[in-house]
């Protein structure tokens, strides 16, 4: 049931974003969908298959285990049920923010994460393009946080659904009127906000790490309001990789060359 709920919402959001991108694109794609989607969807289906046959539902199972054993911070505190749900959602989201910062800051982790950033385009499929090893490391982190927190099981499922939907949404090549985008950014990560994170400029790549809510970037000083060359002028991807990579090349990317020149450099908050 948990897997069905996640997949159903994901499929609905993904379909909606594809249609939105087709009718109201934000940027002209320098590479065709057919060229990029074969690779992006290929690695997506591989990730889904590997997780499904190995540790699918691990985060939820960890939350059930913690509840049954009375393990974790929330089981040692007296909070109303609604507060435990809110804490679960916020702590997990902040943990994913910190994980995202970490994969940019640690060279060996950047090797894995650059698979995501090496996409020469930016659309809903980019939000699904992650190396399998990174997927498993991320899942391991979530399981650890869930157990230590004593997270509410159904709130963990809700978080996973929100995270997947947010990743597809905030990578969308969709046009949102600037006044609406401006106000949405006070609560959620919009495509225009996250697209800056996929700039080839290192100072812009190392900003806007959030996936769901925009608060963590603002509070931690990693928020950037706009790219130097504007949304339609900025270059997407990594400077070291300017040719498309097929699925095999993408899977081998973490094990080739050096980690790339992507030192972590926080940015100061931009008041808007």
C-alpha positions in Angstrom: 0.0 0.0 0.0 2.8 2.4 0.9 4.6 1.8 -2.4 1.4 2.1 -4.4 0.6 5.4 -2.8 4.0 6.8 -3.5 4.0 5.6 -7.1 0.5 6.8 -7.8 1.3 10.4 -6.6 4.6 10.3 -8.4 3.1 9.3 -11.7 0.4 11.9 -11.4 2.8 14.7 -10.7 5.3 13.6 -13.4 2.5 13.5 -16.0 1.3 16.9 -15.0 4.8 18.4 -15.2 5.5 16.9 -18.6 2.3 18.4 -20.0 3.1 21.8 -18.3 6.6 21.7 -19.8 5.1 21.0 -23.3 2.6 23.9 -23.2 4.4 26.5 -21.0 8.2 25.9 -21.1 10.5 28.3 -19.2 13.6 27.8 -21.4 14.5 26.5 -24.8 16.2 23.0 -24.4 19.5 22.9 -26.2 19.3 19.1 -26.2 16.2 17.2 -27.4 14.0 15.4 -25.0 14.5 12.1 -26.8 18.3 12.4 -26.5 18.2 13.1 -22.7 15.1 11.1 -21.7 16.5 7.8 -22.8 19.4 8.2 -20.3 17.4 10.0 -17.5 14.5 7.6 -17.5 16.8 4.6 -18.0 18.7 5.4 -14.7 15.3 6.1 -13.0 13.9 2.7 -13.9 17.2 1.1 -12.8 17.0 2.9 -9.5 13.4 1.9 -8.9 14.1 -1.8 -9.8 17.1 -2.0 -7.5 15.3 -0.4 -4.5 12.2 -2.5 -5.1 14.0 -5.8 -5.0 16.3 -4.9 -2.1 15.3 -2.4 0.5 12.1 -0.9 -0.7 10.0 0.6 2.1 13.0 0.6 4.5 12.2 4.1 5.9 8.6 3.1 6.7 9.7 -0.2 8.2 12.3 1.6 10.3 9.5 3.9 11.6 7.3 0.9 12.5 10.2 -0.7 14.2 10.9 2.4 16.3 7.3 2.7 17.3 7.0 -1.0 18.3 10.3 -0.8 20.3 9.6 2.7 21.8 12.9 3.9 20.3 13.7 7.5 19.3 13.3 11.0 20.6 9.6 11.4 19.9 8.8 8.3 21.9 10.6 9.7 24.9 8.7 13.0 24.8 5.1 13.9 25.4 3.8 15.7 22.4 0.4 15.9 20.8 0.1 13.6 17.7 -0.1 16.6 15.3 3.2 18.0 16.7 5.0 14.7 16.3 3.8 14.6 12.6 5.1 18.2 12.1 8.4 17.4 13.7 8.8 14.3 11.6 8.2 16.2 8.4 10.5 19.1 9.3 13.4 17.0 10.7 13.4 14.7 7.7 13.3 17.6 5.3 16.2 19.4 7.1 18.2 16.1 7.0 17.8 15.9 3.2 18.9 19.6 3.0 22.0 18.8 5.0 22.7 15.7 2.9 22.5 17.8 -0.2 25.0 20.2 1.2 27.3 17.3 2.2 27.3 15.7 -1.3 28.6 18.9 -2.6 31.2 19.4 0.1 32.7 15.9 0.3 34.7 14.9 -2.9 33.9 11.2 -2.8 30.2 12.0 -2.5 30.4 14.7 -5.2 31.6 12.0 -7.5 28.2 10.3 -7.2 26.1 13.5 -7.1 27.7 14.9 -10.3 25.7 12.3 -12.2 22.7 14.4 -11.3 24.4 17.7 -12.3 25.9 16.5 -15.6 22.5 16.7 -17.3 22.8 19.4 -20.0 19.1 20.2 -19.8 16.8 20.9 -16.9 13.3 19.4 -16.8 11.2 17.0 -14.7 13.4 14.0 -15.7 16.4 15.7 -14.2 14.8 15.4 -10.8 14.9 11.6 -11.2 18.5 11.3 -12.4 20.6 10.0 -9.5 23.3 7.3 -9.3 22.0 4.1 -7.7 24.7 4.3 -5.0 23.6 7.8 -4.0 20.0 6.5 -3.8 21.0 3.8 -1.4 23.2 6.2 0.7 20.3 8.6 0.9 18.0 5.9 2.0 20.5 4.8 4.7 20.6 8.4 6.1 16.8 8.5 6.2 16.5 5.2 8.0 19.0 6.5 10.6 17.2 9.7 11.1 13.8 7.9 11.3 15.1 5.6 14.1 16.9 8.3 16.1 13.8 10.5 15.9 11.2 7.8 16.4 9.4 9.2 13.4 5.7 8.8 13.0 5.3 5.9 10.4 2.5 7.4 8.2 4.3 10.8 8.4 7.4 9.1 6.9 5.3 7.9 4.0 3.9 11.4 3.6 7.4 12.8 3.6 8.6 10.4 0.9 5.6 11.3 -1.3 6.3 15.0 -0.8 10.0 14.6 -1.5 9.5 12.7 -4.7 6.8 15.1 -5.9 8.9 18.1 -5.0 12.0 16.8 -6.9 9.9 16.4 -10.1 8.2 19.8 -9.6 11.3 21.9 -8.8 13.2 20.5 -11.7 10.4 21.4 -14.1 11.1 23.4 -17.2 7.9 25.4 -16.6 7.0 29.0 -16.7 5.5 30.5 -13.6 4.7 34.3 -13.6 7.5 36.1 -11.6 5.1 37.7 -9.0 3.7 34.3 -8.2 7.1 32.7 -8.1 8.3 35.4 -5.8 5.6 34.7 -3.2 5.8 30.9 -3.6 9.5 31.0 -2.7 8.7 32.1 0.8 7.3 28.6 1.4 8.4 26.1 -1.3 11.3 25.6 -3.7 10.2 26.7 -7.2 11.7 25.6 -10.5 13.2 29.1 -11.0 14.8 28.9 -7.5 16.2 25.4 -7.9 17.4 25.9 -11.5 20.1 28.2 -10.2 21.5 25.2 -8.4 22.1 23.6 -11.8 24.2 26.5 -13.2 27.7 25.8 -14.4 28.9 28.6 -12.2 30.3 27.0 -9.0 29.0 29.8 -6.7 25.5 29.2 -8.1 25.8 25.4 -8.0 26.6 25.7 -4.3 23.3 27.5 -3.5 19.6 26.7 -3.2 20.0 23.1 -1.8 16.5 22.7 -0.6 14.1 20.3 -2.2 10.7 20.9 -0.6 10.6 24.1 1.5 12.8 27.1 0.9 13.3 28.0 4.6 16.5 26.0 5.1 18.4 27.9 2.4 17.3 31.2 3.8 18.1 30.3 7.4 21.5 28.7 6.6 22.7 31.4 4.2 22.7 29.3 1.0 19.8 31.1 -0.7 20.4 32.9 -4.0 17.6 34.8 -5.6 18.8 34.9 -9.3 21.5 33.6 -11.5 24.1 36.2 -12.9 23.0 35.6 -16.5 19.3 35.4 -15.8 17.0 32.3 -16.0 17.1 32.1 -19.8 20.8 33.0 -20.2 22.4 30.7 -17.6 24.3 27.6 -18.7 23.0 24.3 -17.3 25.2 21.4 -16.2 28.9 21.1 -15.3 31.7 22.8 -17.1 33.7 19.6 -17.2 31.0 17.6 -19.0 29.5 19.3 -22.1 28.6 16.3 -24.2 25.7 14.0 -23.4 26.4 10.8 -21.5 24.5 7.5 -22.1 23.4 5.2 -19.3 26.5 3.2 -19.2 28.8 6.3 -19.1 26.6 7.8 -16.4 26.9 4.7 -14.2 30.7 4.7 -14.6 31.0 8.5 -14.1 31.7 8.4 -10.3 34.7 6.1 -10.9 36.4 8.1 -13.6 38.6 11.2 -13.4 38.9 13.4 -10.4 36.0 14.7 -8.3 35.8 17.9 -10.3 36.4 21.4 -9.1 33.4 22.0 -7.0 34.5 23.2 -3.6 31.7 24.0 -1.2 31.1 27.7 -0.9 28.1 29.0 1.0 26.4 32.1 -0.3 25.1 34.9 1.8 21.3 35.2 2.1 19.7 37.5 -0.5 16.9 39.7 0.8 14.0 39.9 -1.6 
